[in-house]
Amino acid sequence: MSTPSEAAAPHRLSGGLGAGAIVFMVVAAAAPLTVIAGTVPLGISAGNGAAYPASYLVCTVILLFFAVGFTAMSRRVPGAGAFYTYITHGLGRHVGLGAAFLALLTYTAVQGAVYGYIGAAIDVFVAGHGGPSVPWYLWSLAMMAVVGLLGYRHIDLSGKVLGVLLVCEVGIVLAIDAAVLVSGGESGPSTAALHPAAFLAGAPGVALIFAVAGYIGFEATAVFRDEARDPARTIPRATYLALLVIGGFYALSSWSVVTAWGDDGAVALAGANPEGMVVETAVRYLGSAAGDLVEILLITSLFAALLSFHNVLARYIFSLGNSAALPSGCGRSHVRHSSPHVASVVQTVSALVLVVVSAAVGLDPVTEVFAWFAGIASVGVVALMTLTSIAVLVYFRRNAVDDRRWNTLIAPALGFAGLAVLLAMTVANMPLLVGGSRPLAAVVGTLLVGVFLGGVAMALLRPAAARPRTSPPSGGTAITPEEPEKEIAR
């Protein structure tokens, strides 16, 4: 038991995460197997067909341009708030707090979506193998308890768990890819993704929306700044490595799925059985045991995403607690684990409310909970990245701290242009993201804008909120502009 003096002593989040461990966090949040099994068939059937794999290459290029300015600014901006911290430094406190509240909604929504999906996936797997069929939300609550426990502990524990799960899910997908490549697929390697006419056929805008959704959690590289080993080097390396790994993996694996069935066959199967397309591919090329393994690893993939999103959300809440935007208790870190334990509990409670309310009103865990909440998250994350790209440009124009034009102007401008187009496409296709309902899309749009404006209102009502701290909490150490990495989080 800690002594009173220990409890009062200020301390910060800590850890020895290297670039590899942070990449694990980001890629785990992207849930690669979930994307290949769930999003890819939808992108093929509702997007641009056999040319869909090229969508990941386009998104990767856009985000690499974005990452140039993002990482350049990460060297100048302290703290673990990531997008909202950057937006605050570039566009001011009011827009920054609006972005912070939008980020909370975005990541809470995506976590709610995954809790719905994992509850349904576990129930289907257990019932399909002779076990009892129970309500989906019971499985979701069980997973929530495990995620909450891991999130309460030191970040290194979560990193190890995510690393093991990620290796397993990536391994089975790469095994499928290799089997398809060795066999030659249905009729030889697909070349549809190489032809601009094929990419622009169908609904390329919808394809890009599905593709960019696979990068949700991308900002986690900067969220873990305080727990990174040598952040000035680790964060940029982790950011570029994560983008290249995610984009390359998605492009290769989605292309192998198309090759496995042929261009026309892949489109037909994606339309007829999107949820079982990857399982059927595994069975066809690796045998029935591989199909069962894919089902198991899909569940672990979802769990890994939950744990990673939980950690990101907890650090957002922690950062806001330290900036007076949320109660100060949210900004406390655990004496022994150096984890944002209060923020972790708050985040668990918010997820609990979402699951309980969804179950109480009888929402379907996949077609409604997963689809609707993921739709909210898709719009929110693209909006946040677009705002961040603007903030990077404004920040470097106002602060002559870096004279590299490529890093501070050209690449960020190209990234902004690409993200602005993606945001316009996402907003235009919002009804598709929430089950085709225009009224529901209007409600979602109003909610997103309303939450953003709520953050702006918070900045107006609480002048101290989200201002750079010039003096530490009682008993702390002064925070100087020259040493932002020593920021104390009580």
C-alpha positions as CSV (number, residue, x, y, z in Angstrom):
1,M,0.0,0.0,0.0
2,S,1.4,3.4,-0.9
3,T,2.2,6.0,1.7
4,P,0.6,9.4,1.7
5,S,3.8,11.0,0.5
6,E,4.0,8.5,-2.4
7,A,0.4,9.1,-3.4
8,A,1.0,12.8,-3.5
9,A,4.2,12.6,-5.4
10,P,3.8,13.7,-9.0
11,H,4.7,11.2,-11.7
12,R,4.2,10.8,-15.4
13,L,3.3,8.1,-17.8
14,S,6.4,6.1,-18.6
15,G,7.6,3.1,-20.6
16,G,10.3,1.9,-22.9
17,L,8.3,1.5,-26.1
18,G,10.5,1.3,-29.2
19,A,9.3,1.9,-32.8
20,G,8.4,-1.8,-33.1
21,A,6.2,-1.9,-30.1
22,I,4.3,1.3,-31.1
23,V,3.9,-0.1,-34.6
24,F,2.3,-3.1,-32.9
25,M,-0.2,-0.8,-31.2
26,V,-1.1,1.0,-34.4
27,V,-1.4,-2.1,-36.6
28,A,-3.3,-3.9,-33.9
29,A,-5.8,-1.0,-33.8
30,A,-6.2,-1.3,-37.6
31,A,-7.2,-5.0,-36.9
32,P,-5.6,-6.3,-40.1
33,L,-7.5,-9.6,-40.2
34,T,-10.8,-7.9,-39.5
35,V,-10.1,-5.5,-42.4
36,I,-9.3,-8.3,-44.8
37,A,-12.2,-10.5,-43.7
38,G,-14.8,-7.7,-43.3
39,T,-13.9,-4.5,-45.2
40,V,-12.2,-5.9,-48.3
41,P,-15.2,-7.9,-49.5
42,L,-17.4,-4.8,-49.0
43,G,-14.9,-2.6,-50.9
44,I,-14.9,-5.1,-53.7
45,S,-18.7,-5.5,-54.0
46,A,-19.7,-1.9,-53.3
47,G,-16.6,-0.1,-54.6
48,N,-14.6,-0.7,-57.7
49,G,-14.5,-4.5,-57.9
50,A,-11.3,-6.3,-58.7
51,A,-9.4,-3.0,-58.8
52,Y,-10.1,-2.4,-55.1
53,P,-6.6,-3.3,-53.8
54,A,-5.3,-0.1,-55.5
55,S,-7.4,1.9,-53.1
56,Y,-5.0,1.0,-50.3
57,L,-2.0,2.2,-52.3
58,V,-3.8,5.6,-52.9
59,C,-4.6,6.0,-49.2
60,T,-1.1,5.1,-48.2
61,V,0.4,7.7,-50.5
62,I,-2.0,10.4,-49.2
63,L,-1.2,9.5,-45.6
64,L,2.6,9.3,-46.2
65,F,2.4,13.0,-47.4
66,F,0.4,13.8,-44.3
67,A,2.9,12.0,-42.1
68,V,5.8,14.2,-43.2
69,G,4.3,17.3,-41.6
70,F,2.8,15.2,-38.8
71,T,6.2,13.9,-37.7
72,A,7.9,17.2,-38.3
73,M,5.5,18.8,-35.9
74,S,5.8,16.0,-33.4
75,R,9.3,17.1,-32.6
76,R,8.0,20.5,-31.6
77,V,4.8,19.7,-29.8
78,P,4.9,18.0,-26.4
79,G,2.2,15.9,-24.8
80,A,0.2,12.7,-25.7
81,G,-2.9,14.2,-27.2
82,A,-1.9,13.7,-30.8
83,F,-4.4,15.1,-33.2
84,Y,-6.1,17.5,-30.8
85,T,-2.7,18.7,-29.4
86,Y,-1.5,19.5,-32.9
87,I,-4.7,21.2,-33.8
88,T,-4.5,23.3,-30.6
89,H,-1.0,24.5,-31.4
90,G,-1.8,25.2,-35.0
91,L,-5.4,26.5,-35.0
92,G,-5.9,27.6,-31.5
93,R,-7.5,26.4,-28.3
94,H,-11.1,26.6,-29.4
95,V,-10.7,24.5,-32.5
96,G,-8.3,22.2,-30.6
97,L,-10.9,21.4,-27.9
98,G,-13.6,20.9,-30.5
99,A,-11.2,18.4,-32.1
100,A,-10.5,16.8,-28.8
101,F,-14.2,16.1,-28.1
102,L,-14.7,14.9,-31.7
103,A,-11.8,12.5,-31.2
104,L,-13.4,11.2,-28.0
105,L,-16.6,10.5,-29.9
106,T,-14.8,9.0,-32.9
107,Y,-12.8,6.5,-30.9
108,T,-15.6,5.7,-28.4
109,A,-17.8,5.0,-31.5
110,V,-15.3,2.7,-33.1
111,Q,-14.7,0.8,-29.9
112,G,-18.5,0.4,-29.5
113,A,-18.6,-1.0,-33.0
114,V,-15.9,-3.5,-32.3
115,Y,-17.6,-4.6,-29.0
116,G,-20.7,-5.4,-31.1
117,Y,-18.8,-7.3,-33.7
118,I,-16.7,-9.4,-31.2
119,G,-19.8,-10.3,-29.2
120,A,-21.5,-11.6,-32.3
121,A,-18.3,-13.4,-33.6
122,I,-17.7,-15.3,-30.4
123,D,-21.3,-16.4,-30.2
124,V,-21.3,-17.6,-33.8
125,F,-18.1,-19.5,-33.2
126,V,-19.1,-21.1,-29.9
127,A,-22.6,-22.0,-31.1
128,G,-21.2,-23.4,-34.4
129,H,-18.9,-25.7,-32.5
130,G,-21.5,-27.2,-30.2
131,G,-21.5,-24.7,-27.4
132,P,-24.4,-22.7,-26.0
133,S,-25.8,-19.7,-27.8
134,V,-26.0,-16.7,-25.5
135,P,-26.8,-13.0,-26.0
136,W,-23.9,-11.2,-27.8
137,Y,-23.6,-8.6,-25.2
138,L,-22.5,-11.1,-22.5
139,W,-19.4,-12.0,-24.6
140,S,-18.8,-8.2,-25.1
141,L,-18.9,-7.6,-21.4
142,A,-16.5,-10.4,-20.7
143,M,-14.0,-9.0,-23.3
144,M,-14.5,-5.5,-21.7
145,A,-13.4,-6.8,-18.3
146,V,-10.2,-8.2,-19.8
147,V,-9.5,-5.1,-21.8
148,G,-10.2,-2.9,-18.7
149,L,-7.8,-4.9,-16.6
150,L,-5.0,-4.7,-19.2
151,G,-5.6,-1.0,-19.8
152,Y,-5.3,-0.4,-16.0
153,R,-1.8,-1.9,-15.9
154,H,1.5,-0.6,-17.3
155,I,1.5,0.0,-21.1
156,D,4.3,-2.6,-21.6
157,L,1.9,-5.4,-20.7
158,S,-0.6,-4.3,-23.4
159,G,2.3,-4.1,-25.9
160,K,3.3,-7.7,-25.3
161,V,-0.3,-9.0,-25.5
162,L,-0.9,-7.0,-28.7
163,G,2.4,-8.3,-30.2
164,V,1.5,-11.9,-29.8
165,L,-2.0,-11.5,-31.1
166,L,-0.8,-9.4,-34.1
167,V,1.8,-12.0,-35.1
168,C,-0.9,-14.7,-35.2
169,E,-3.5,-12.8,-37.2
170,V,-0.9,-11.5,-39.7
171,G,0.6,-14.9,-40.0
172,I,-2.6,-16.7,-41.1
173,V,-3.3,-14.0,-43.7
174,L,0.2,-14.2,-45.1
175,A,-0.1,-18.0,-45.2
176,I,-3.3,-17.5,-47.4
177,D,-1.4,-15.0,-49.5
178,A,1.5,-17.4,-50.1
179,A,-0.8,-20.3,-50.9
180,V,-2.6,-18.2,-53.5
181,L,0.6,-17.0,-55.0
182,V,2.1,-20.4,-55.2
183,S,-1.0,-21.9,-56.9
184,G,-1.5,-19.0,-59.2
185,G,-5.0,-18.4,-58.1
186,E,-8.1,-19.0,-60.2
187,S,-6.7,-17.7,-63.5
188,G,-3.4,-16.2,-62.8
189,P,-2.4,-13.0,-61.0
190,S,-5.1,-10.2,-61.2
191,T,-4.0,-7.1,-63.0
192,A,-7.2,-5.0,-62.5
193,A,-5.5,-2.8,-59.8
194,L,-2.9,-1.7,-62.4
195,H,-5.4,-0.2,-64.8
196,P,-6.7,3.3,-64.1
197,A,-9.9,2.7,-66.1
198,A,-10.7,-0.3,-63.8
199,F,-9.9,1.7,-60.7
200,L,-12.3,4.5,-61.8
201,A,-15.1,2.1,-62.7
202,G,-17.9,1.4,-60.4
203,A,-17.7,3.6,-57.2
204,P,-14.1,4.5,-56.5
205,G,-15.2,7.0,-53.9
206,V,-16.9,4.3,-51.9
207,A,-13.8,2.1,-52.3
208,L,-11.5,4.8,-50.9
209,I,-13.9,5.3,-47.9
210,F,-13.7,1.6,-47.0
211,A,-10.0,1.6,-47.6
212,V,-9.2,4.6,-45.3
213,A,-11.3,3.1,-42.5
214,G,-8.5,0.5,-42.2
215,Y,-6.2,3.2,-41.0
216,I,-8.2,4.2,-37.9
217,G,-5.9,4.4,-35.0
218,F,-3.1,5.8,-37.1
219,E,-2.4,8.6,-34.6
220,A,-1.4,6.2,-31.9
221,T,2.2,6.7,-32.8
222,A,2.1,10.2,-31.2
223,V,-0.4,9.2,-28.5
224,F,2.3,7.1,-26.9
225,R,4.9,9.8,-27.0
226,D,5.4,9.9,-23.2
227,E,5.9,6.2,-23.1
228,A,8.3,6.0,-26.1
229,R,12.0,5.4,-25.9
230,D,13.6,8.5,-27.4
231,P,10.4,10.1,-28.8
232,A,12.1,12.4,-31.2
233,R,13.4,9.4,-33.2
234,T,10.9,6.7,-32.2
235,I,7.7,8.5,-33.2
236,P,8.7,9.4,-36.8
237,R,10.1,5.9,-37.4
238,A,7.0,4.3,-36.0
239,T,4.7,6.5,-38.1
240,Y,6.3,5.7,-41.4
241,L,6.8,2.1,-40.6
242,A,3.2,1.7,-39.5
243,L,1.9,3.3,-42.7
244,L,4.1,1.2,-44.9
245,V,3.3,-2.0,-43.1
246,I,-0.5,-1.4,-43.0
247,G,-0.7,-0.2,-46.6
248,G,1.5,-2.9,-48.0
249,F,-0.3,-5.7,-46.1
250,Y,-3.7,-4.5,-47.1
251,A,-2.8,-4.1,-50.8
252,L,-1.1,-7.5,-51.0
253,S,-3.7,-9.4,-49.1
254,S,-6.7,-7.8,-50.9
255,W,-5.0,-8.5,-54.2
256,S,-4.4,-12.2,-53.3
257,V,-8.1,-12.5,-52.3
258,V,-9.1,-11.2,-55.8
259,T,-6.5,-13.5,-57.4
260,A,-7.8,-16.5,-55.5
261,W,-11.2,-16.3,-57.2
262,G,-10.4,-14.4,-60.4
263,D,-11.7,-10.8,-61.1
264,D,-15.3,-11.8,-61.9
265,G,-15.4,-14.6,-59.4
266,A,-14.2,-12.3,-56.6
267,V,-16.8,-9.7,-57.3
268,A,-19.5,-12.4,-57.4
269,L,-18.4,-14.0,-54.1
270,A,-18.0,-10.7,-52.4
271,G,-21.5,-9.7,-53.2
272,A,-23.0,-13.1,-52.3
273,N,-21.1,-14.0,-49.2
274,P,-19.0,-11.0,-48.0
275,E,-18.7,-12.2,-44.3
276,G,-17.4,-15.6,-45.4
277,M,-15.2,-14.7,-48.3
278,V,-11.9,-15.0,-46.5
279,V,-12.9,-18.1,-44.6
280,E,-13.8,-19.8,-47.9
281,T,-10.5,-18.6,-49.4
282,A,-8.6,-20.2,-46.5
283,V,-10.5,-23.5,-46.8
284,R,-10.0,-23.6,-50.6
285,Y,-6.3,-23.0,-50.5
286,L,-5.2,-24.3,-47.0
287,G,-7.8,-26.7,-45.9
288,S,-10.8,-26.8,-43.5
289,A,-8.5,-26.4,-40.4
290,A,-7.4,-23.1,-41.7
291,G,-11.0,-21.9,-42.0
292,D,-11.5,-22.7,-38.3
293,L,-8.2,-20.9,-37.5
294,V,-9.3,-17.8,-39.3
295,E,-12.5,-17.7,-37.3
296,I,-10.5,-17.9,-34.1
297,L,-8.0,-15.3,-35.1
298,L,-10.7,-13.0,-36.3
299,I,-11.9,-12.9,-32.6
300,T,-8.4,-12.3,-31.4
301,S,-8.0,-9.6,-34.0
302,L,-11.1,-7.8,-32.7
303,F,-9.8,-8.1,-29.2
304,A,-6.4,-6.6,-30.1
305,A,-8.3,-3.7,-31.7
306,L,-10.3,-3.2,-28.6
307,L,-7.2,-3.1,-26.4
308,S,-5.4,-0.7,-28.7
309,F,-8.4,1.7,-29.0
310,H,-8.8,1.5,-25.2
311,N,-5.2,2.6,-24.7
312,V,-5.6,5.5,-27.2
313,L,-8.8,6.7,-25.6
314,A,-7.5,6.5,-22.1
315,R,-4.6,8.7,-23.1
316,Y,-6.9,11.2,-24.7
317,I,-8.9,11.4,-21.5
318,F,-5.6,11.6,-19.5
319,S,-4.3,14.5,-21.6
320,L,-7.6,16.4,-21.4
321,G,-7.6,15.9,-17.6
322,N,-4.2,17.5,-17.4
323,S,-5.4,20.4,-19.5
324,A,-8.4,21.3,-17.4
325,A,-10.8,20.3,-20.1
326,L,-12.0,17.3,-18.1
327,P,-11.8,16.8,-14.3
328,S,-8.3,16.8,-13.0
329,G,-8.7,13.3,-11.6
330,C,-8.7,12.0,-15.2
331,G,-5.1,13.3,-15.5
332,R,-3.7,11.2,-12.7
333,S,-1.3,8.3,-13.3
334,H,-0.9,5.1,-11.2
335,V,1.9,5.2,-8.6
336,R,3.1,1.7,-9.4
337,H,2.0,1.1,-13.0
338,S,2.6,4.6,-14.4
339,S,-0.6,4.1,-16.3
340,P,-3.6,6.5,-16.8
341,H,-5.6,4.3,-14.5
342,V,-8.4,6.8,-13.8
343,A,-8.8,7.6,-17.5
344,S,-8.8,3.9,-18.2
345,V,-11.7,3.3,-15.8
346,V,-13.6,6.3,-17.3
347,Q,-13.1,4.8,-20.7
348,T,-14.3,1.4,-19.6
349,V,-17.5,2.9,-18.1
350,S,-18.2,4.8,-21.4
351,A,-17.9,1.6,-23.4
352,L,-20.1,-0.2,-20.8
353,V,-22.8,2.4,-21.3
354,L,-22.7,2.0,-25.1
355,V,-23.0,-1.8,-25.0
356,V,-25.8,-1.8,-22.3
357,V,-27.8,0.8,-24.2
358,S,-27.4,-1.0,-27.5
359,A,-28.5,-4.2,-26.0
360,A,-31.4,-2.6,-24.2
361,V,-32.9,-1.1,-27.3
362,G,-32.4,-4.4,-29.2
363,L,-29.8,-3.3,-31.9
364,D,-28.3,-6.0,-34.0
365,P,-24.6,-6.3,-33.1
366,V,-23.3,-6.4,-36.7
367,T,-25.7,-4.7,-39.0
368,E,-26.5,-1.8,-36.5
369,V,-24.0,-1.6,-33.7
370,F,-21.0,-2.3,-35.8
371,A,-22.1,-0.6,-39.0
372,W,-23.5,2.6,-37.5
373,F,-20.8,3.2,-35.0
374,A,-18.1,2.4,-37.5
375,G,-19.8,4.9,-39.9
376,I,-19.5,7.6,-37.3
377,A,-15.9,6.8,-36.7
378,S,-15.0,6.9,-40.4
379,V,-16.3,10.4,-40.8
380,G,-14.7,11.5,-37.6
381,V,-11.2,10.2,-38.2
382,V,-11.0,11.7,-41.7
383,A,-12.2,15.0,-40.4
384,L,-9.6,14.9,-37.6
385,M,-6.8,14.2,-40.0
386,T,-7.9,16.9,-42.3
387,L,-7.9,19.5,-39.5
388,T,-4.5,18.3,-38.4
389,S,-3.1,18.7,-41.8
390,I,-4.4,22.3,-41.8
391,A,-2.9,22.9,-38.3
392,V,0.5,21.6,-39.5
393,L,0.6,24.1,-42.3
394,V,-0.5,27.0,-40.1
395,Y,1.8,26.1,-37.3
396,F,4.9,26.2,-39.5
397,R,3.9,29.4,-41.2
398,R,3.5,31.1,-37.8
399,N,6.6,29.6,-36.2
400,A,9.9,29.7,-38.1
401,V,11.3,26.6,-36.3
402,D,11.9,24.5,-39.4
403,D,13.1,25.7,-42.8
404,R,12.6,22.5,-44.7
405,R,9.9,23.4,-47.2
406,W,9.2,19.8,-48.2
407,N,8.5,18.8,-44.5
408,T,6.6,21.9,-43.6
409,L,4.8,23.1,-46.7
410,I,4.9,20.9,-49.9
411,A,4.2,17.4,-48.4
412,P,1.6,18.7,-45.8
413,A,-0.2,20.6,-48.6
414,L,-0.4,17.5,-50.7
415,G,-1.6,15.5,-47.8
416,F,-4.3,18.1,-47.0
417,A,-5.5,18.0,-50.6
418,G,-5.9,14.3,-50.6
419,L,-7.6,14.2,-47.2
420,A,-10.0,17.0,-48.2
421,V,-11.1,14.9,-51.2
422,L,-11.5,11.8,-48.9
423,L,-13.5,13.9,-46.4
424,A,-15.8,15.2,-49.2
425,M,-16.4,11.6,-50.4
426,T,-17.0,10.4,-46.9
427,V,-19.6,13.1,-46.2
428,A,-21.3,12.6,-49.5
429,N,-21.6,8.8,-48.9
430,M,-22.5,9.0,-45.3
431,P,-25.9,7.3,-45.8
432,L,-24.1,4.3,-47.1
433,L,-21.9,4.2,-43.9
434,V,-25.0,4.0,-41.7
435,G,-27.0,1.3,-43.5
436,G,-28.4,3.5,-46.3
437,S,-30.6,5.6,-44.1
438,R,-30.6,9.3,-44.9
439,P,-32.4,10.3,-41.7
440,L,-29.8,8.4,-39.6
441,A,-27.0,10.0,-41.7
442,A,-28.4,13.4,-40.8
443,V,-28.5,12.5,-37.1
444,V,-24.9,11.3,-37.3
445,G,-23.8,14.4,-39.0
446,T,-25.6,16.6,-36.5
447,L,-24.0,14.6,-33.6
448,L,-20.5,15.0,-35.1
449,V,-20.9,18.7,-35.6
450,G,-22.6,19.1,-32.2
451,V,-19.8,17.4,-30.3
452,F,-17.2,19.5,-32.1
453,L,-19.1,22.7,-31.2
454,G,-19.5,21.4,-27.7
455,G,-15.7,21.4,-27.4
456,V,-15.6,25.0,-28.7
457,A,-18.2,26.0,-26.2
458,M,-16.0,24.4,-23.4
459,A,-13.1,26.5,-24.5
460,L,-15.3,29.6,-24.3
461,L,-16.8,28.7,-20.9
462,R,-13.5,27.5,-19.3
463,P,-10.7,29.9,-20.3
464,A,-8.1,27.8,-18.5
465,A,-8.9,24.7,-20.5
466,A,-6.3,23.4,-22.9
467,R,-3.9,26.2,-22.2
468,P,-0.2,25.3,-22.0
469,R,0.7,24.7,-18.4
470,T,3.2,27.3,-17.1
471,S,3.3,25.9,-13.5
472,P,3.1,22.4,-12.3
473,P,0.6,20.9,-9.9
474,S,1.4,21.3,-6.2
475,G,4.5,19.5,-5.3
476,G,5.5,19.1,-9.0
477,T,8.4,20.3,-11.1
478,A,8.2,23.4,-13.3
479,I,7.6,22.7,-16.9
480,T,9.8,24.7,-19.2
481,P,9.4,25.2,-23.0
482,E,13.0,23.9,-23.4
483,E,12.1,20.6,-21.7
484,P,8.6,19.6,-22.8
485,E,9.5,16.0,-22.5
486,K,9.6,16.5,-18.7
487,E,6.0,17.4,-18.5
488,I,4.6,16.1,-15.2
489,A,1.2,14.4,-15.1
490,R,0.0,14.3,-11.6
